[in-house]
């Protein structure tokens, strides 16, 4: 028999994260969903203080020693611990979780693509001072999922790079660019004729002249977080803010972003699990209060339709959790997890959408009303099937890896 048990430390952390989700995040959840655009600064300060005290582990990236300090070994379950945190905290509120001040997506890009000196320079700030955010700017209005069509350019001018272009759907883009001493990692081409190989990441510091937040999106879900459109007009940054090398090679360029996604897609899967689990817990509690407990261990033919549906959803969710845990564990062990990260993300996006929609259906008009959080969780769920690579893109990646096809052979 195969069993999975957490070490006492990880089990204790799960309990702590759950307490934060229940006692700190849930009470704010509805308020900042309805007051989209307003910032819960008290929550930010609380979470930032907890992170600095070592009580909240939200570091992202393969090179954890560089981003977290203290000589943390990459063989420890750092990413797996982050997956546990993401699930528990998103059980509290996914939008608030995304908005927690930390190195975030931009930090993951620095950890994946930067030199040791750049990692120390840009990530050191997240160990001191007040709340800070970083963001990553990849998507553009005209290129969708085709990075070769990226139009944002970076041109060398003496000891600077000059960025011109526009980026959209930048998670925490406003906070990173305007509200803190953070930064945005912008992906831009230094040679459009080189296609993907010419695309490089650049760190743009907060309040850099030429970087403007032109719009903050109004969204269906995760409303406590900001999703910004960033415009770059003659935006000058120091030459050493290009992460890694400026050399154009076939096996580099936009491919350098893949290690970042291999980390963050696993986290998105865990976030999905947290939202779906919140919905199932709500349904279970409601049914139990009305004399309809979920009966396990008996023949399906003896179960009610509600019980059968619930158990099937729960089983699917547990399978998704194992995929996410595996992908995170492989990352901690230094193993390639490109396939596993995409599998976890693809599965989780489908499952959280199905679970939350079914949960609303099970409770009928009450589930559809704002008296419970179910309708909110259904709205929060859908983004997990879209960002960090859409469902369709994840399925393509999985198929290519399994069949050993290139992107040109299988589109």
N, C-alpha and C positions, 0 to 999 in steps of 0.2 A: 504493500500500500504506500502511495506517495503522499506525503504531508508537507505543508508549507507553514512554518511557524516563524514569527519574528523574534529577533533577539529582544531581551527586556528593554534595551535602550530605545529601539524602534517602536516597540509597543507603547512605551511611555510617551514618546513623541506624538504618536497617533492620538493618544488620549488628550494631550495638551492642545494639539491642533483642533480636535473636535470641540474642546471647551471654548477655544477662541471663536470657532465658527458659530457655536450655539449662543454664547453669551455676549460676543462683541459684534459679529457680523449679521446674524439673523435680525436683531433689533433695528439695524440700519437698512436692511435689505429693501423693504418696500419704499421707505422714505426716499432713498437716492435713486430708485428706479423711476419714481414719479417726478423727482426734481432733477431731471437730466441736465447735466451741465454744471450743477453746483458741486463743490468739492468737500468731502468729509475730512477736513484737515485734522480734527481730533483723532480720527481713525488712522490717518497717515502717521501722525506723531507716535501713536501707540505702537503701531506695527514697526515703525523705524527703530524705536527704542528697543523693542523686543528683538529685532534682528541684530542690532549692535551688541546687545547683551549676550548674544549667542543662543537665544531661546527660539529663534525663528530661522530655519535654514532654507533660504530661497536663492541660493547661488545656482547659476546656470552655466553650462559649458563643459567641454572635455578637460580643459586644463584647470581643475578646481584649485590646485595649489596656488596658481597665479591669481585667481579671482577671489579667493577666500582668505588667504593668509594662513599662518600657523602650520604650514607644511603638511596640509591635508593630503593623504595619499590617494591617487586616482583609483586604487584598488578597493578603497572603502566604498560602502554603498551610498555615495553622495547623490547620484542621480535617482537611485531607487528611493532614497529618503525624500527627495524632492517630489517624486511621483506620489508618495504617501501624503505629503503636505498638500499638494494640489487637490487630491481627491477630498480630503477632509475639509479644507478651507472652501472649496467650491460647493460642498454640501451646505456651507453657510451662505455664500453668495459668490457667483462666478464673476460678476462685474466688479465687485469690491476686491476680489482676489487679483484680478488683472491690474487693478489700479494701485496695488501695494507698492510703495517706493522701494526699488531695488535695481540691480544692474540689468535685469530683464533681457529683452531680445537683443538690444544693442550690445550688452555685455556678453551675450552668447556669441555674437559675431566677432567681437574682439578676442574672446577666448579661443575661437576656432581659427581665426585668420591672422591675428596679430603676432608680432615678434614678442619675445619676452619683455623687452623694454616698453613696448606699446601696452602690453597687458598691465604692467606695473603702473604706467603713467595714467591710463584711462580708468582702471578699475580700483586703484588705491582710494579714490575719492569716495567710494561707496562704503568705506570703513570709517568715515569721519564726518563731522558736520551735521547738517540737518537733512531732512528727507530729499532724496534725489531719484530721478528716473532716467532711463535711456530708452531709445526707440530704434526700430529698424525700418528704413524706407526702401521698399523694393517695388511694389505694385505701381503701375502707371495707368493713366486713362486710356492709352492707346495700345498697350502690349499684352494685357491680360496674363495668361499663363505662358506666353512665349517670350522668354528673356532675350532672345536674339533681336527682338523688335524694340528693346529698351532705347528710349530717346534721350534720357538725361545724359549729359556729356560732362566730362572732366578734362580740361585742357591745361597743360603745364605752362606756367608763365613765371619764369625765373625760379624763385624759391617757394612758389605757391602753386596750388591747383585752383582752377576757377570752374565752379559748378553752375550749370544752367539746365533747368528742366522742372518737372512737377512730379510729385509722388502722392499717392492716395492710400487710404485705409491704413494709416500708420498708427498702430496701437500705442497709446501714451505719447503720441507725437507732440501734442500741445504741452504736456507736462515736461517733457524732455527738452523742448525747444525754448519755452518761455517761462516756466514756473519753477525751475530749479537749476542747480549747477550741474546739469546732466549733459547728454549729447545724443546725437542721432547718427546712426551708421547708414550712410546713403550709398546705394549701389548705382554706379554710373559707368558709361563706356569711355575708355580713353582712346579707342580706335574702332569706330563703327564698322569698318571693313573687316575686322577680325571676328565679328559675331560674338558668341558667348565668351570666347577667350579674352576679348577686350574689356569685359565687365569687371570692375574692381570695387572694393568697399572703401569708403572714406568716412572718417570721423569728423562730424561737424559739431563744434561746441555750441552750447546754449547761447542765445543772443548774438550769434554770429551775423554781422551785416550781410544782407542778401538772402537770408533764410527767413521765410515768412509763413506763419500759419494762416492760410487763406480761408479755411473753413473747418469747423468741427462737426462731424456727421451727427444727425439725429437717427437713432437706430431702433430696430425692433426689440432687441434684448441687450444684455450686458450694459445697461445704460449708465451705470456708475463709473464706467471707464470712458476715456476719451479716445476717439478715432479721428485722426486729423488728416487734412490735405496740406501738404507742404510745398511751397514754391521756392525755387532757387534761381536767383537772378544775379549774375556776376558775383556769386558767393565765393569769396577767396578764403582758402584755408591753407595752413602750412604744408609744405611738401611731405613732411613725415607723418601727416595724418592719413595718408594712404596706408591701409593695413596690409602688411606683407610686402611683396615685391611688385614693382611696376612692370616687370618683364611680362611680355605676352607669350604664353605657351599654350599648346593645345590642351594640356591636361590641367590647366589652372583656370583663372577667370571665374565665371559664374559658378563653376563646379565647386569653388571654395566655399560657397554658401551651404552646400549639402551637409557638412558636419553640424552646422547650426540647426538645420531642420531635423536632423537625426535626433537631436536633443529635444527641441521644442515640440515636435510632433508627438513625442511620447508624453510630454507634459499636457498637451491638449487632450490626448486620450484620457489621462487621469482626471482632467477637469470635467470631461464628459461624464465619466463614471460618477463623480461627485454629484453632479446635477441630477443624473438619472437615479442615483441612490436616494437623494432627497425626495424625489417624486414617489418612489416606491415606499419609502418609510412613511410618507404622508398617507398614502392609500392604505397601507397595512394598519396604521393607527386608527384611521377612520373606520375601516371594516371591523376591527376589534372592538371599538367603542359601540358599534351597532350590532354586536353579537355574531359577527361573521369572521371568525379566526381562519387563518390560512393553515390547512391541515396537510402536513407532510407525511410521507411514508405510506400512503394508501394508494390503491389502484386509481388511475386517472378516471376510470368510468364512474367512480364514486364521488368524484370531485364536482363542485359546481363549475359553471363556465368561468366565473370570476376567479375562482381558485386556480383553474388550469391556466388561464391567461397570466395571472400573477406569477405563478411558478415558472412558466416559460420565460417571461421577461427577466425574472431574477436569475435564472440559469444563464441566459444570454449575457447578462451584465457581468456575471462572475467569469465567464469565458473571456470577455473583453478585458477584465482586470488582469487576468493571467497574461494576456498578450502584452499589455502595457508594462507589467512587472518584468517580463522577459526582455523586452526591448531596453528598459532602463538598466537591468542587471548586466546585459551584454555591454552597454556603454561603460559601466563601472569596471568591467573586466577587461576593457581595452579591445573588445571584439567589434568588428563591423556590424552595424545594426540597421543599415539603410532599409533593407527589406522589412525587418521586424517593426521598425518605427512606422513605416507606411501602412503595414498591416494593422497595427494597433490603432492608428489614427483613422483609417478607413472604417474599421469595425466599430469604433467608438462613436463616430459621427452618425452612423446608421442606427446604432442601438439607442443612443440618448434621444434621438428624434422619435423613434418608435416608442420608447418607454414613456416619455413625457406626454406624447399625444394620447397614448392608451390610458395613462393615468387620468388625464382630463376626461376622457370618454367614460371610464369606469365610474367616476363620481358625478357624471352628468352635468346638469346646470350648476351645481355647486362647484364642480371642478372648473367650469368655464367662468365662474364669477371671480371677483377680486377678493372675496372673503377668505380664500386660501391662496397659498403661493403657487399652486399648480399651474395656473395660466402664465405666471411669470417664468417659471422653470421651462415651460414649453417654448416661450419666446427666447429665453437664454440658450436653449439647446441648439437651435438651428445653426448658429454661427460656427459651432464645432464641426459642422459638415462642410464649411466654406473656407475659413481662414487657415493659414499654414499649409495651403495646398488643398484645392477642392476635392470632393469625393471622387470625381472622375479622374483627376490627376493621380490620386493615390492608387486607384485601381490600375491605371496605366503603369505606374512604377512597379507595382507588385507583379503584374503580368510580364513586364520586361525582365525583371530580375529572375523570375521563375523560368521563363522561356529562353533567357539569355539573348534577348533582342536589344538592339540599340534604340535610342529615341527616334532615329531616322527610319528604322525598320518597322517600328510599331508606334503609330500615332493615334 
